[in-house]
Amino acid sequence: MQLISPEKVFRGNEAWLNAIPHIKKICRRPLLLGRSKSTNKIRQQIYKDLYDKNVSIHSSNLRFDCCYEDLDKIKNIISENNCDSIIAIGGGKVLDAGKFLGDSLSIPVITIPLSASTCAGWTALSNIYSINGQFIKDIELKSCPKIMVLDHGFIKTAPKRTLASGIADALAKWYESFLTSSKIEDGLVQQAIQISRVLRDQLLIDGESAYMNQSVQNVAWCNVVEGCAITAGLIGGIGGQKCRTAAAHALHNAITQLVPTNKPLHGEIVGVGILLQLRLEETKNDNKLANQTIKQLLLLMKKLNLPTTISELGINVFENNNLQKIAEFACRDKSEIHFLPFEINQQDIKETIINFEKQNMKTL
């Protein structure tokens, strides 16, 4: 069984207003789930719009990331108030938490992304973290969200940094799926890989314009936002488990085990992971184009003010045994890094990271 998409997707400038009548049909006592103070104004607008339609609403906010401590607390709130649905409003961690809770309680979930930083509003997956933001595991859910609302008016209020992060995360769809799944003969997997290639090209072409001019009048911005939040999710839905993540996300999960000086976004870490994966391809799989691809990506990443080394993420790998911690977690038994079509061990990870950090990307 494949869980390809939400039942309904509303997108564009009037997406939220267009979605309200459909949401009202399945939500009589929803829990509105949020997190960030910076998005409180939008959540209040959504609350008022639903209240005016005679919907009985309860609200709760995450304190940490999508972690069991928060999830258990909010699950009790949902049960105590007899909520019949969840409306998750925010970034990827909030959306993942809403989806996990809906799945656990068998109630419908509506996702309303407030940035294009991930495709979490689309997918039937939730990533679980510790209260300190350390990746624990990802969980496959029983369904995609009932409704996804990608309102361009909401998205344009997000910081530029979140869009850059989303671009990096969406780019990984191509670099990981092509490497792990290109030889699989399943037609849907091949189609998913080709969609990821088209998405990659679109992001490389329009990414800078979208980043520099976040406006609903900018076609590049609209296309990039929907590419990061919708198309990236569709690729995973069509490709299923066979269209896998690889080293970029495995390294992301490992890097989150450390405590940075400034907490980076998901896609920022994944972007660094893509560069490291390409270097592994070059040194371990004789990919002669990898270095050229790194140079191409660096041009875009620097224009988007994305970090390109682990040190730029706020982590010194040469202290506190950090290098060993990354290598061990990245190479643990259940890690996505083992989906690579060549063998990788801890020493390979350490050597690649050391070379990257010492060169500081200046000579690549």
PyMOL commands that set and color helices and strands:
alter all, ss='L'
color gray80, all
select helices_A, chain A and resi 15-26+37-51+68-80+92-105+152-155+160-181+187-212+219-242+247-255+266-285+290-303+311-313+322-330+336-339+346-359
alter helices_A, ss='H'
color red, helices_A
select strands_A, chain A and resi 8-12+30-34+58-61+85-90+109-113+125-129+135-140+147-151
alter strands_A, ss='S'
color yellow, strands_A
deselect
rebuild
show_as cartoon
